[in-house]
Amino acid sequence: MSKYKTIIEAGLKKEMDTIGRDVAVNVAREVNGVEIDDDGKVVSLDRDGKKVLKDLVIKFTEIAGPASPTIIARGISEKGLLHKEELPDSIPVSKV
């Protein structure tokens, strides 16, 4: 599994815990270039993972509010995956 699949799953899991599995999975499925199964696992990643992650953060911010980037960052951080150079600027590394 690519590192971005793991990073995306970690952020999505935290959103699932926050806003509910069904809502979070449906929001994630609106992002182009990633296929998500019913359990929040990344089935496929069809474009640059960093760009998909950025679009995922934007989509969650639109739907769930401005706390979403921090929520996603915490999910990534909890898995030990928070490496600034791998993350889009929309992930607030300094807040976790």
Long-range contacts (C-beta under 8 A, 24 or more apart in sequence): 1-42, 2-45, 2-49, 3-49, 3-81, 3-86, 4-45, 4-49, 4-50, 4-52, 4-53, 4-86, 5-42, 5-45, 5-49, 6-79, 6-81, 7-49, 7-53, 7-76, 7-79, 7-81, 7-86, 7-87, 8-34, 8-42, 8-45, 8-49, 8-52, 8-53, 8-56, 9-40, 9-41, 9-42, 10-75, 10-76, 10-78, 10-79, 10-81, 11-53, 11-56, 11-57, 11-71, 11-72, 11-73, 11-75, 11-76, 12-36, 12-40, 12-56, 12-72, 12-75, 13-40, 13-75, 14-71, 14-72, 14-74, 14-75, 14-76, 14-78, 15-60, 15-64, 15-68, 15-71, 15-72, 15-75, 16-40, 17-75, 18-64, 18-71, 19-64, 23-63, 23-64, 24-60, 27-59, 27-60, 27-63, 27-64, 28-56, 28-59, 30-59, 31-55, 31-56, 31-59, 50-86, 50-87, 50-88, 51-88, 53-87, 53-88, 53-91, 54-88, 54-89, 54-90, 57-88, 57-90, 57-91, 58-90, 61-90, 70-95, 70-96
